[in-house]
Amino acid sequence: MQFLLEPIGFVQSVRQHVADDFWGDEESCIALESSYPPESLQGLAEFSHVEVLFLFHKVDPGKIEIASRHPRNNADLPRVGIFSQRGKNRPNRLGSTMCKVLGVEGNKLHVSELDAINETPVIDIKPVMTEFLPREEVRQPKWATDLMAKYWRKKGDQFQTLSQAYSDSTDLHSQNQADFFF
């Protein structure tokens, strides 16, 4: 069976390229197609979060994975099935993210922490309701926790990390020089 999905809108974001980490401070706008009136977003601003379903439109269909692989092609991680990871090279190329609602303006939904790049086609938007969240504790393997450690960090954190590394190495260098001269 085949089916046709048409985008309800597109992501407007300053982020132009796919990246694996530092999505924590991303703010985006989902601009609905003109066939959807502003009323289609009515009431959505009352929710704190939405789930956005979108298409990984930059993935080459020839690079779709249907079996198993190492997440992010990292051989240090276990080889797991494509349905045991959230990689973009998946069948149907569908992505799903829960985002914070920042506001609604006409037929535009403003969100934060949407891990989709500029011009990404949006397939659907759903409000996040407590009753649809897991009703028990979520568990996941350690490799998944390790893999996602930097995913939702803010972009500035990467520079802070580099700055801290430089500072640490400078302190170590100064200490070694002091030990050498005394």
Steps between C-alpha positions, in 0.01 A plus 500: 500500500620848421366826632568862431576752771511870430670747732277715714780755523873559507758578766651846499830493687844655489643149512577396144693176548437175680707450816496232765521718812433840659129543422413634847463868415351467152197717438299433187178592336269258325323694226187320388414471134251764384223238475501479883332800660624648830203329669678166453742608776228640726545381861851365443663783699327363811725193484858511624628255238419356159620192317617583150516233231724591210684362199877460493493650152878524457554124538592333173247215447795283396643532853193371682582234759261207550712263706750577776791738533711676759317819612664804338725245326706486820661154522543551877122475535314169466350405167121535541199488269384818331182489711713497818644842423379841388732546202385701200583232240194299590220356286251774406750762630259616774614698801312576819588749773323645800553877506418783734228734374620861495190645339259513211486786254245468220581177320847474656596291799814612685684222685831427668708181488376379163786299350407569138683728260369788291242401235431160658153380396267458798256210474295555817485687831338354811466647849689309768257373761610339824271206432698410187838502675635172641311398809804336655871573522677512165804274467769499235843345456808687623631549145187703416547724805866551409413569136246767593716674765560811286190485280288752694788716623507857381732599216692730734583196716733369232707819519486499876627143490784600265572807710507289816731248332733784399486647849572161654795441266633853568479438876676167455762662276561777759523245777751291304709811425498596867609149598775510238643834614492424871 
